[in-house]
Every structure is written in C-alpha cells, then in structure tokens.
Amino acid sequence: MKTISESVLVAPAQNCDSLAGASLATLLGQWARRLGDEIALTFLDYRTTSDGRAVNLTWRELDDRVSATALRAAELASPGERAAIVAGQSVDYVVAFLGAIRAGLVAVPLFAPTLPGHSGRLAATLADCAPQVVLTTSAIQDEVADFLVGQGIEVPSVLPVDSLTPVDGAERAWHRPEPDELAYLQYTSGSTRSPAGVLLTHHNVLANARQACGAYGVQSGTTSTVSWLPLFHDMGLILGIGAPMFCGVASVLMDPIAFLERPGRWLRALSASPGAISAAPNFAYAYSASRVTEDEKSYLELSRVVSLINGSEPVLPATIARFQEAFGDCGLRPEVHRASYGLAEATVLVSVTDEGSPSRQVRFDRDRLASGAAVPPAGPSAAVTTLVSCGRPVGQRILVVNPATGVPLPDGAVGEIWVSGPNVGQGYWRRPELSAATFGLASGGWLATGDLGVLFEEELYMTGRLKDLVIVDGRNHYPQDIEQTVEADPSVRPHSAAAFAVQLDNGEAPVVVLELARQAAVDLPAVVRALRGVVSIEHGLKLHDVVFLPPGTVPRTSSGKISRALCRQSYVDGTLTGRRLG
C-alpha cells in the first residue's frame, strides 16, 4: 500500500508571500497607476443591437468607479459583512464586485432575479449569506427590491452602483486585508448538490489567479481574456476578473445569452482580441461547431488565439476534433486546446494540460475502467472509453484515494480526487459538518472533491462524479458513456441527455431523460426500442424508463450544464414534464 507521500502528483511551488495585504482591488489600483488610459474592460452589449455595442472602461475609469462604490458601500456595511452582487453581466457587475472587496466587505457574486428558472436558488442563497447590502444597477433596482420583499428577505440597503459619481481613490487609505480574511463566497452551481457558499480568502484567490496566469500564458501587453461565462461562477469570475486584475490584461466580456443566441459572437470576439485566452464547458465547443455558419467563419482570424480552456465537465475527444475541424481553416491551431480540471472549492483551477501541444487522449478498456482500473483495451473487440487528459496540477498537489477509506491508490486505479494547495478554500459558509467532511482531511489539509479520476503516466484523467455513478447489480456505469450512446441517435438532440439511477424496491435502475431533436415527425416508440437495444448491447443495461422532453427543457444549472441531480429529483418527485415511454 502506498503512503500519501508516495502517491501525490505535485506541481512546482508558487510563492504568494509577496502579496501580503493585497487583494484584487489593490492590484487594480496598481494597474490603474501604471496603465492609466489603456482599456481594461470591454463589455459587448447585444441587448440593443445584433452587432454588439462595445462598452469600455480604462484602468483609471474602472479604478475611479470601484473607489466610488467602495466609499458608499463602506458607509452601509462594516468590514467582514456580506455584499451581494445582484446584477446582470456588465461592466457594472465588475465595478460592484471589486468595490465590495475594496471596502473590506465579503463579496457574494450572484445574479439578477430575471435569470430564468433560478429565482428559488437566488432567494435561498440570499437568505443563506444574509447580506448587509445588495449591489445592483439602476435598471433593475426596483425589481431587486420587489424580489427581496416578495421572498421575505430583509436587506438593509440596495445600492445601484451605476448611479455613483466616480472618485479618485489613489490617495485614500483603503482597507488592506490580511491574507486569511474572506474575499468572497463562491456559491457552487448545484450540479451535484444544493448550492453551498465556499469560503475563499484573499490568499486563496490571489494564489489561484497567479496559477491561472502562469498556466494559461496570461501576460500584460500581449494577451487578453475573452469570456461569456457568468461572472457569478468560479471560472467566469477568475477568467473575467481575477486573472486580468492579477496580470494587468484587458478583459472582454459578453452575456451568456448573447453566446447562446449566436455562438459566432464569441468566435468574433476571439478573432478581434489579439492573444485571446478563453474558456468554456465542453458543450459550448460542440454547440459553436454546429451553429457558426460558413459566412460567419469567413470573417474569423483565429491564429492569434493563445489558449482555449475546456473544463467544468468531462472533455470529449469528438468535441475537440469537431471544433478544430470547424475552425481550423480560420487559423485555429490544435495546440491551443487546453483541457482543464477544477472546482469552486479550489477557487477554480486545479490542473491543465501542457502549453504548446494537443491534449493527450488515451483509450481505456470500458469495463475495466468501470470496475476501477485504467488499462488499455484487451483486444479489438473490447469496449473502449477514450479519456482526455486534464494535465498536471498547477501550484498544488493531487492525490487519488479510495473514497470509502481515504487510503491512497496506485497509479492506474480509479478513485476520488483529493487536492491540496494555497488555492483551496476554507470550508462552506455556515455548514460545519459538510466542511469537516470535505476540507482539511488527513495530514496535508486535503480537499475531497467528490470527483472520480485516475493518475496515469503522471497526468490526471477525470472519469466522472461519485454521486452521478449509475450502479446496477453491483456494477459501475459512468453516466456520460450512456449519454453519448443515446445521443448518437438522430432523433435525440445533441448534448441534451441525462442518465441517472433511481431506487426501486429491488435495487437501483437506470433512467434516461433527453430532448427530442427539432424535426417534424418521429416514431417515439420505435426510437425508444432502438435506444433500449443499443444501451443493452453497449452497456449491458436494461433502461427502466426513457423520458423525452421538448427542446431546451432538460434541467440545467445556471451555468448551462445539464444537472443530473436536478433531473433525478424532478423525475422522482413527478415534476419532470415529458413523455414517459418506459
């Protein structure tokens, strides 16, 4: 049996001691003095024009607006109290977030009550974090106030940050936080469990921003970040605010809805931003490859893209190939694809593939992988699962353990991924039992991620999530394998399936929820028979139920990812509206 010290995958140390007393807001002040009238922030606003209106702030303008927000917020709340950002994607969101931090408050990045389907989550999160002030914008101030009243949530002050007159804060004595002071609460997306606020200190945030800048090649003067990811999510926040503030690079933002309406807008922003660095979940790359037209491609020049990070859900080899095939003629280089692994509990980034070479793809025996061993297929007839490497840890350590015992596993064995590093959060807000079960485990202060993976030839491969495993008759099945199988049917809308298990009297049974492709007529009973047959052949499973939903109605998280947990919950409580053809 290996000891922890023998089993850890370790990254080179990265020292953050020189950042004592620093925060993202103090770094903004430094860059404002150095870069002044250079553009710091651009928001591409597609709400009033299909071509997008660029709203720009220079470093000095951003700093002055943040100072105005900090001054007023400090009058409404004391250091250490929470300031919730309840606003839509915009430059005002960035101003509100950094203003809260400059004031010494604990920022809580949330979203506007207009986000469809997530008002319940917003209300629960606000009630949980109990903010002293809500930072918002004039356009939705009344709506936010009405929402708070309607939900019975008492917040002493609601402050529209866009109504404040900018002030020069260069000579003011702003709060200089201790490294272990809280910077913000990062509420998890709820894709695997109910949302919980991760406690992130200034040291955690700056450490991960430094790690991200080094790993992704972020450099002031030569690169920029481009993102449509929500700023209230871990990757969107670090990519859109954290890394730019740490390294002094321009940040280009757009609303997630603008991307979903026309993914070509994202590609156009990448084309227009020299040295672009961006990130998105796997589905977004497949979505872009299928939706961007040939006419739109003719205007793209992607040879200057530095890094495209693929993370937050399993990376599929077919998606990488499809995206590269779609945009290779636009100058996109294969080596810019960077598969990554991370989670909110570690601020965001944990590991990423090496710069300058395509992500490694390895074929494993599917049955052996499901039983816990990552080995090559035994022969040409063996079922195969191809996994994309998530690379090596960035300034931290990774361990794979037996999830039941916490005992380290040898390379090639599938287990729970544990992480240790300066970027790992301090626990969950007001959840001591969950915190104790997740953070600070064993010697070394390990974080139990709840994700399954394997270390193979010194690289990390993510295989799935513990809570998502479909276990039937004592045999493990990864839901993404089942989902890929059913989505191969042309009657199923791509990237819409959710596979999960439900408890019956005689054990667990698999269920598939999926969306019907947009087509005129489908013989659903025949499609179900075909799906049952192929799942039986490929996976040795008898589907208990198949539920077809209209396009766009499979339950998702606020970041756009399909939530198997929400699908399972809705299925069990009977609120899943669709055609059951089981």
NORLINMO-V117446 format. One record per residue. N is the residue number from 1. RES is the residue in three letters. SS is DSSP state (alpha for helix, beta for strand, coil for the rest). BURIAL is # if it has 24 or more other C-alpha atoms within 12 Angstrom, else .. Layout:
n res ss burial
N RES SS BURIAL
N RES SS BURIAL
This chain:
n res ss burial
1 MET coil .
2 LYS coil .
3 THR coil .
4 ILE alpha #
5 SER alpha .
6 GLU alpha .
7 SER alpha #
8 VAL coil #
9 LEU beta #
10 VAL beta #
11 ALA coil #
12 PRO coil .
13 ALA coil .
14 GLN coil #
15 ASN coil .
16 CYS coil #
17 ASP alpha .
18 SER alpha .
19 LEU alpha #
20 ALA coil .
21 GLY coil #
22 ALA coil #
23 SER coil #
24 LEU alpha #
25 ALA alpha #
26 THR alpha #
27 LEU alpha #
28 LEU alpha #
29 GLY alpha #
30 GLN alpha #
31 TRP alpha #
32 ALA alpha #
33 ARG alpha #
34 ARG alpha .
35 LEU alpha #
36 GLY coil .
37 ASP coil .
38 GLU coil #
39 ILE beta #
40 ALA beta #
41 LEU beta #
42 THR beta #
43 PHE beta #
44 LEU beta #
45 ASP beta #
46 TYR coil #
47 ARG coil .
48 THR coil .
49 THR coil .
50 SER coil .
51 ASP coil .
52 GLY coil #
53 ARG beta .
54 ALA beta .
55 VAL beta .
56 ASN beta #
57 LEU beta #
58 THR beta #
59 TRP alpha #
60 ARG alpha #
61 GLU alpha #
62 LEU alpha #
63 ASP alpha #
64 ASP alpha #
65 ARG alpha #
66 VAL alpha #
67 SER alpha #
68 ALA alpha #
69 THR alpha #
70 ALA alpha #
71 LEU alpha #
72 ARG alpha #
73 ALA alpha #
74 ALA alpha #
75 GLU alpha .
76 LEU alpha #
77 ALA coil #
78 SER coil #
79 PRO coil #
80 GLY coil #
81 GLU coil #
82 ARG beta #
83 ALA beta #
84 ALA beta #
85 ILE beta #
86 VAL coil #
87 ALA coil #
88 GLY coil #
89 GLN coil #
90 SER coil #
91 VAL alpha #
92 ASP alpha #
93 TYR alpha #
94 VAL alpha #
95 VAL alpha #
96 ALA alpha #
97 PHE alpha #
98 LEU alpha #
99 GLY alpha #
100 ALA alpha #
101 ILE alpha #
102 ARG alpha #
103 ALA coil #
104 GLY coil #
105 LEU coil #
106 VAL beta #
107 ALA beta #
108 VAL beta #
109 PRO beta #
110 LEU coil #
111 PHE coil #
112 ALA coil #
113 PRO coil #
114 THR coil .
115 LEU coil #
116 PRO coil .
117 GLY coil .
118 HIS coil #
119 SER alpha .
120 GLY alpha .
121 ARG alpha #
122 LEU alpha #
123 ALA alpha #
124 ALA alpha .
125 THR alpha #
126 LEU alpha #
127 ALA alpha #
128 ASP alpha #
129 CYS alpha #
130 ALA coil #
131 PRO coil #
132 GLN coil #
133 VAL beta #
134 VAL beta #
135 LEU beta #
136 THR beta #
137 THR coil #
138 SER alpha .
139 ALA alpha .
140 ILE alpha #
141 GLN alpha #
142 ASP alpha .
143 GLU alpha .
144 VAL alpha #
145 ALA alpha #
146 ASP alpha .
147 PHE alpha #
148 LEU alpha #
149 VAL alpha .
150 GLY alpha .
151 GLN coil .
152 GLY coil .
153 ILE coil #
154 GLU coil #
155 VAL coil #
156 PRO coil .
157 SER beta #
158 VAL beta #
159 LEU beta #
160 PRO beta #
161 VAL alpha #
162 ASP alpha #
163 SER alpha .
164 LEU coil #
165 THR coil .
166 PRO coil #
167 VAL coil .
168 ASP coil .
169 GLY coil #
170 ALA coil #
171 GLU coil .
172 ARG coil .
173 ALA coil .
174 TRP coil #
175 HIS coil #
176 ARG coil #
177 PRO coil #
178 GLU coil .
179 PRO coil #
180 ASP coil #
181 GLU coil #
182 LEU beta #
183 ALA beta #
184 TYR beta #
185 LEU beta #
186 GLN beta #
187 TYR beta #
188 THR coil #
189 SER coil #
190 GLY coil #
191 SER coil #
192 THR coil #
193 ARG coil #
194 SER coil .
195 PRO coil #
196 ALA coil #
197 GLY beta #
198 VAL beta #
199 LEU beta #
200 LEU beta #
201 THR beta #
202 HIS alpha #
203 HIS alpha #
204 ASN alpha #
205 VAL alpha #
206 LEU alpha #
207 ALA alpha #
208 ASN alpha #
209 ALA alpha #
210 ARG alpha #
211 GLN alpha #
212 ALA alpha #
213 CYS alpha #
214 GLY alpha #
215 ALA alpha #
216 TYR alpha #
217 GLY coil #
218 VAL coil #
219 GLN coil #
220 SER coil #
221 GLY coil .
222 THR coil .
223 THR coil #
224 SER beta #
225 THR beta #
226 VAL beta #
227 SER beta #
228 TRP coil #
229 LEU coil #
230 PRO coil #
231 LEU coil #
232 PHE coil #
233 HIS coil #
234 ASP alpha #
235 MET alpha #
236 GLY alpha #
237 LEU alpha #
238 ILE alpha #
239 LEU alpha #
240 GLY alpha #
241 ILE alpha #
242 GLY alpha #
243 ALA alpha #
244 PRO alpha #
245 MET alpha #
246 PHE alpha #
247 CYS alpha #
248 GLY coil #
249 VAL coil #
250 ALA beta #
251 SER beta #
252 VAL beta #
253 LEU beta #
254 MET beta #
255 ASP coil #
256 PRO alpha #
257 ILE alpha #
258 ALA alpha #
259 PHE alpha #
260 LEU alpha #
261 GLU alpha .
262 ARG coil #
263 PRO coil #
264 GLY alpha #
265 ARG alpha #
266 TRP alpha #
267 LEU alpha #
268 ARG alpha #
269 ALA alpha #
270 LEU alpha #
271 SER alpha #
272 ALA alpha #
273 SER coil #
274 PRO coil #
275 GLY coil #
276 ALA beta #
277 ILE beta #
278 SER beta #
279 ALA beta #
280 ALA beta #
281 PRO coil #
282 ASN alpha #
283 PHE alpha #
284 ALA alpha #
285 TYR alpha #
286 ALA alpha #
287 TYR alpha #
288 SER alpha #
289 ALA alpha #
290 SER alpha #
291 ARG alpha #
292 VAL coil #
293 THR coil .
294 GLU alpha .
295 ASP alpha .
296 GLU alpha .
297 LYS alpha #
298 SER coil .
299 TYR coil .
300 LEU coil #
301 GLU coil #
302 LEU coil #
303 SER coil #
304 ARG coil #
305 VAL coil #
306 VAL coil #
307 SER beta #
308 LEU beta #
309 ILE beta #
310 ASN beta #
311 GLY coil #
312 SER coil #
313 GLU coil #
314 PRO coil #
315 VAL coil #
316 LEU coil #
317 PRO alpha #
318 ALA alpha .
319 THR alpha #
320 ILE alpha #
321 ALA alpha #
322 ARG alpha .
323 PHE alpha #
324 GLN alpha #
325 GLU alpha .
326 ALA alpha #
327 PHE alpha #
328 GLY alpha #
329 ASP alpha .
330 CYS alpha #
331 GLY coil #
332 LEU coil #
333 ARG coil #
334 PRO alpha #
335 GLU alpha #
336 VAL alpha #
337 HIS beta #
338 ARG beta #
339 ALA beta #
340 SER beta #
341 TYR beta #
342 GLY beta #
343 LEU coil #
344 ALA alpha #
345 GLU alpha #
346 ALA alpha #
347 THR coil #
348 VAL coil #
349 LEU beta #
350 VAL beta #
351 SER beta #
352 VAL beta #
353 THR coil #
354 ASP coil #
355 GLU coil #
356 GLY coil .
357 SER coil .
358 PRO coil #
359 SER coil #
360 ARG coil #
361 GLN beta #
362 VAL beta #
363 ARG beta #
364 PHE beta #
365 ASP beta #
366 ARG alpha #
367 ASP alpha #
368 ARG alpha #
369 LEU alpha #
370 ALA alpha #
371 SER coil .
372 GLY coil #
373 ALA beta #
374 ALA coil #
375 VAL coil #
376 PRO coil .
377 PRO coil .
378 ALA coil .
379 GLY coil .
380 PRO coil .
381 SER coil .
382 ALA coil .
383 ALA coil #
384 VAL beta #
385 THR beta #
386 THR beta #
387 LEU beta #
388 VAL beta #
389 SER coil #
390 CYS coil #
391 GLY coil #
392 ARG beta #
393 PRO beta #
394 VAL coil #
395 GLY coil #
396 GLN beta #
397 ARG beta #
398 ILE beta #
399 LEU beta #
400 VAL beta #
401 VAL beta #
402 ASN coil #
403 PRO coil #
404 ALA coil .
405 THR coil .
406 GLY coil #
407 VAL coil #
408 PRO beta #
409 LEU coil #
410 PRO coil #
411 ASP coil #
412 GLY coil #
413 ALA beta #
414 VAL coil #
415 GLY beta #
416 GLU beta #
417 ILE beta #
418 TRP beta #
419 VAL beta #
420 SER beta #
421 GLY beta #
422 PRO coil #
423 ASN coil #
424 VAL coil #
425 GLY coil #
426 GLN coil #
427 GLY coil #
428 TYR beta #
429 TRP coil #
430 ARG coil .
431 ARG coil .
432 PRO alpha .
433 GLU alpha .
434 LEU alpha .
435 SER alpha #
436 ALA alpha .
437 ALA alpha .
438 THR alpha #
439 PHE coil #
440 GLY coil #
441 LEU beta #
442 ALA coil #
443 SER coil .
444 GLY coil .
445 GLY coil #
446 TRP beta #
447 LEU beta #
448 ALA beta #
449 THR beta #
450 GLY beta #
451 ASP beta #
452 LEU beta #
453 GLY beta #
454 VAL beta #
455 LEU beta #
456 PHE beta #
457 GLU coil .
458 GLU coil #
459 GLU beta #
460 LEU beta #
461 TYR beta #
462 MET beta #
463 THR beta #
464 GLY beta #
465 ARG beta #
466 LEU alpha #
467 LYS alpha #
468 ASP alpha #
469 LEU coil #
470 VAL beta #
471 ILE beta #
472 VAL beta #
473 ASP coil .
474 GLY coil .
475 ARG beta .
476 ASN beta #
477 HIS beta #
478 TYR coil #
479 PRO alpha #
480 GLN alpha #
481 ASP alpha #
482 ILE alpha #
483 GLU alpha #
484 GLN alpha #
485 THR alpha #
486 VAL alpha #
487 GLU alpha #
488 ALA coil #
489 ASP coil #
490 PRO coil .
491 SER coil #
492 VAL beta #
493 ARG coil #
494 PRO coil #
495 HIS coil #
496 SER coil #
497 ALA coil #
498 ALA beta #
499 ALA beta #
500 PHE beta #
501 ALA beta #
502 VAL beta #
503 GLN beta .
504 LEU beta .
505 ASP coil .
506 ASN coil .
507 GLY beta .
508 GLU beta #
509 ALA beta #
510 PRO beta #
511 VAL beta #
512 VAL beta #
513 VAL beta #
514 LEU beta #
515 GLU beta #
516 LEU beta #
517 ALA coil #
518 ARG coil .
519 GLN coil .
520 ALA coil .
521 ALA coil .
522 VAL coil .
523 ASP coil .
524 LEU alpha #
525 PRO alpha .
526 ALA alpha .
527 VAL alpha #
528 VAL alpha #
529 ARG alpha .
530 ALA alpha #
531 LEU alpha #
532 ARG alpha #
533 GLY alpha .
534 VAL alpha #
535 VAL alpha #
536 SER alpha .
537 ILE alpha .
538 GLU alpha #
539 HIS alpha #
540 GLY coil .
541 LEU coil #
542 LYS coil #
543 LEU coil #
544 HIS coil #
545 ASP beta #
546 VAL beta #
547 VAL beta #
548 PHE beta #
549 LEU beta #
550 PRO coil #
551 PRO coil .
552 GLY coil .
553 THR coil #
554 VAL coil #
555 PRO coil #
556 ARG beta #
557 THR coil #
558 SER coil #
559 SER coil #
560 GLY coil #
561 LYS coil #
562 ILE beta #
563 SER coil #
564 ARG alpha #
565 ALA alpha #
566 LEU alpha #
567 CYS alpha #
568 ARG alpha #
569 GLN alpha .
570 SER alpha .
571 TYR alpha #
572 VAL alpha .
573 ASP alpha .
574 GLY coil .
575 THR coil .
576 LEU coil #
577 THR coil .
578 GLY coil #
579 ARG beta .
580 ARG beta .
581 LEU coil #
582 GLY coil #
